[in-house]
Amino acid sequence: MQVLKQLQIPYSFAKRHGVLIRYEGDHAFIVRRENTPLLAIQEARRFLGHPAQFQLCTDQEFHQLLSSSFAGDTGNHNRLRQVWKIIRIYSVWPTRCLKPKI
């Protein structure tokens, strides 16, 4: 029996493309809506990195699973805010070069 590291794809990707990863014991499931693009499913498989079963669900079921999967998880949001703060700090470069006075 292999203990799976419970990875989860980012919330924005899951919501936009209709795919997320659900765990049940030592099994992983790639949950998808009916209209989920094939590329999104392939990306979820690549991200997970090991075999998984697939679960098809309605839009309403998917929304409930999405909400419960990410309930209380602000880790990604806080990390993203920190990255944007760093970008703002270092993005104060001059927008034009000044010509030296002769």
MODELLER restraints for C-alpha pairs under 7 A, 6 or more apart:
rsr = mdl.restraints
at = mdl.atoms
rsr.add(forms.Gaussian(group=physical.xy_distance, feature=features.Distance(at['CA:2:A'], at['CA:26:A']), mean=6.67, stdev=0.5))
rsr.add(forms.Gaussian(group=physical.xy_distance, feature=features.Distance(at['CA:3:A'], at['CA:26:A']), mean=6.00, stdev=0.5))
rsr.add(forms.Gaussian(group=physical.xy_distance, feature=features.Distance(at['CA:4:A'], at['CA:26:A']), mean=6.15, stdev=0.5))
rsr.add(forms.Gaussian(group=physical.xy_distance, feature=features.Distance(at['CA:7:A'], at['CA:48:A']), mean=6.77, stdev=0.5))
rsr.add(forms.Gaussian(group=physical.xy_distance, feature=features.Distance(at['CA:8:A'], at['CA:21:A']), mean=5.96, stdev=0.5))
rsr.add(forms.Gaussian(group=physical.xy_distance, feature=features.Distance(at['CA:9:A'], at['CA:20:A']), mean=6.52, stdev=0.5))
rsr.add(forms.Gaussian(group=physical.xy_distance, feature=features.Distance(at['CA:14:A'], at['CA:20:A']), mean=5.36, stdev=0.5))
rsr.add(forms.Gaussian(group=physical.xy_distance, feature=features.Distance(at['CA:17:A'], at['CA:36:A']), mean=5.93, stdev=0.5))
rsr.add(forms.Gaussian(group=physical.xy_distance, feature=features.Distance(at['CA:17:A'], at['CA:37:A']), mean=6.93, stdev=0.5))
rsr.add(forms.Gaussian(group=physical.xy_distance, feature=features.Distance(at['CA:17:A'], at['CA:40:A']), mean=6.25, stdev=0.5))
rsr.add(forms.Gaussian(group=physical.xy_distance, feature=features.Distance(at['CA:18:A'], at['CA:32:A']), mean=5.61, stdev=0.5))
rsr.add(forms.Gaussian(group=physical.xy_distance, feature=features.Distance(at['CA:18:A'], at['CA:33:A']), mean=5.51, stdev=0.5))
rsr.add(forms.Gaussian(group=physical.xy_distance, feature=features.Distance(at['CA:18:A'], at['CA:36:A']), mean=5.41, stdev=0.5))
rsr.add(forms.Gaussian(group=physical.xy_distance, feature=features.Distance(at['CA:19:A'], at['CA:30:A']), mean=6.87, stdev=0.5))
rsr.add(forms.Gaussian(group=physical.xy_distance, feature=features.Distance(at['CA:19:A'], at['CA:31:A']), mean=5.59, stdev=0.5))
rsr.add(forms.Gaussian(group=physical.xy_distance, feature=features.Distance(at['CA:19:A'], at['CA:32:A']), mean=4.45, stdev=0.5))
rsr.add(forms.Gaussian(group=physical.xy_distance, feature=features.Distance(at['CA:19:A'], at['CA:33:A']), mean=6.79, stdev=0.5))
rsr.add(forms.Gaussian(group=physical.xy_distance, feature=features.Distance(at['CA:19:A'], at['CA:36:A']), mean=6.78, stdev=0.5))
rsr.add(forms.Gaussian(group=physical.xy_distance, feature=features.Distance(at['CA:19:A'], at['CA:40:A']), mean=6.93, stdev=0.5))
rsr.add(forms.Gaussian(group=physical.xy_distance, feature=features.Distance(at['CA:19:A'], at['CA:41:A']), mean=6.74, stdev=0.5))
rsr.add(forms.Gaussian(group=physical.xy_distance, feature=features.Distance(at['CA:20:A'], at['CA:30:A']), mean=5.84, stdev=0.5))
rsr.add(forms.Gaussian(group=physical.xy_distance, feature=features.Distance(at['CA:20:A'], at['CA:31:A']), mean=5.29, stdev=0.5))
rsr.add(forms.Gaussian(group=physical.xy_distance, feature=features.Distance(at['CA:20:A'], at['CA:32:A']), mean=6.65, stdev=0.5))
rsr.add(forms.Gaussian(group=physical.xy_distance, feature=features.Distance(at['CA:21:A'], at['CA:28:A']), mean=6.83, stdev=0.5))
rsr.add(forms.Gaussian(group=physical.xy_distance, feature=features.Distance(at['CA:21:A'], at['CA:29:A']), mean=5.67, stdev=0.5))
rsr.add(forms.Gaussian(group=physical.xy_distance, feature=features.Distance(at['CA:21:A'], at['CA:30:A']), mean=4.70, stdev=0.5))
rsr.add(forms.Gaussian(group=physical.xy_distance, feature=features.Distance(at['CA:21:A'], at['CA:31:A']), mean=5.93, stdev=0.5))
rsr.add(forms.Gaussian(group=physical.xy_distance, feature=features.Distance(at['CA:22:A'], at['CA:28:A']), mean=5.85, stdev=0.5))
rsr.add(forms.Gaussian(group=physical.xy_distance, feature=features.Distance(at['CA:22:A'], at['CA:29:A']), mean=5.04, stdev=0.5))
rsr.add(forms.Gaussian(group=physical.xy_distance, feature=features.Distance(at['CA:22:A'], at['CA:30:A']), mean=6.35, stdev=0.5))
rsr.add(forms.Gaussian(group=physical.xy_distance, feature=features.Distance(at['CA:22:A'], at['CA:31:A']), mean=6.74, stdev=0.5))
rsr.add(forms.Gaussian(group=physical.xy_distance, feature=features.Distance(at['CA:23:A'], at['CA:29:A']), mean=6.09, stdev=0.5))
rsr.add(forms.Gaussian(group=physical.xy_distance, feature=features.Distance(at['CA:27:A'], at['CA:52:A']), mean=7.00, stdev=0.5))
rsr.add(forms.Gaussian(group=physical.xy_distance, feature=features.Distance(at['CA:28:A'], at['CA:52:A']), mean=5.07, stdev=0.5))
rsr.add(forms.Gaussian(group=physical.xy_distance, feature=features.Distance(at['CA:28:A'], at['CA:53:A']), mean=6.48, stdev=0.5))
rsr.add(forms.Gaussian(group=physical.xy_distance, feature=features.Distance(at['CA:29:A'], at['CA:52:A']), mean=5.29, stdev=0.5))
rsr.add(forms.Gaussian(group=physical.xy_distance, feature=features.Distance(at['CA:29:A'], at['CA:53:A']), mean=4.78, stdev=0.5))
rsr.add(forms.Gaussian(group=physical.xy_distance, feature=features.Distance(at['CA:29:A'], at['CA:54:A']), mean=5.38, stdev=0.5))
rsr.add(forms.Gaussian(group=physical.xy_distance, feature=features.Distance(at['CA:29:A'], at['CA:55:A']), mean=6.43, stdev=0.5))
rsr.add(forms.Gaussian(group=physical.xy_distance, feature=features.Distance(at['CA:30:A'], at['CA:52:A']), mean=6.45, stdev=0.5))
rsr.add(forms.Gaussian(group=physical.xy_distance, feature=features.Distance(at['CA:30:A'], at['CA:53:A']), mean=6.21, stdev=0.5))
rsr.add(forms.Gaussian(group=physical.xy_distance, feature=features.Distance(at['CA:30:A'], at['CA:54:A']), mean=4.84, stdev=0.5))
rsr.add(forms.Gaussian(group=physical.xy_distance, feature=features.Distance(at['CA:30:A'], at['CA:55:A']), mean=6.09, stdev=0.5))
rsr.add(forms.Gaussian(group=physical.xy_distance, feature=features.Distance(at['CA:31:A'], at['CA:54:A']), mean=5.94, stdev=0.5))
rsr.add(forms.Gaussian(group=physical.xy_distance, feature=features.Distance(at['CA:31:A'], at['CA:55:A']), mean=4.66, stdev=0.5))
rsr.add(forms.Gaussian(group=physical.xy_distance, feature=features.Distance(at['CA:31:A'], at['CA:56:A']), mean=6.00, stdev=0.5))
rsr.add(forms.Gaussian(group=physical.xy_distance, feature=features.Distance(at['CA:32:A'], at['CA:55:A']), mean=6.25, stdev=0.5))
rsr.add(forms.Gaussian(group=physical.xy_distance, feature=features.Distance(at['CA:32:A'], at['CA:56:A']), mean=5.22, stdev=0.5))
rsr.add(forms.Gaussian(group=physical.xy_distance, feature=features.Distance(at['CA:32:A'], at['CA:57:A']), mean=6.31, stdev=0.5))
rsr.add(forms.Gaussian(group=physical.xy_distance, feature=features.Distance(at['CA:33:A'], at['CA:56:A']), mean=5.78, stdev=0.5))
rsr.add(forms.Gaussian(group=physical.xy_distance, feature=features.Distance(at['CA:33:A'], at['CA:57:A']), mean=5.36, stdev=0.5))
rsr.add(forms.Gaussian(group=physical.xy_distance, feature=features.Distance(at['CA:33:A'], at['CA:58:A']), mean=5.94, stdev=0.5))
rsr.add(forms.Gaussian(group=physical.xy_distance, feature=features.Distance(at['CA:33:A'], at['CA:59:A']), mean=6.13, stdev=0.5))
rsr.add(forms.Gaussian(group=physical.xy_distance, feature=features.Distance(at['CA:33:A'], at['CA:62:A']), mean=6.59, stdev=0.5))
rsr.add(forms.Gaussian(group=physical.xy_distance, feature=features.Distance(at['CA:34:A'], at['CA:56:A']), mean=6.54, stdev=0.5))
rsr.add(forms.Gaussian(group=physical.xy_distance, feature=features.Distance(at['CA:34:A'], at['CA:57:A']), mean=6.91, stdev=0.5))
rsr.add(forms.Gaussian(group=physical.xy_distance, feature=features.Distance(at['CA:34:A'], at['CA:58:A']), mean=6.95, stdev=0.5))
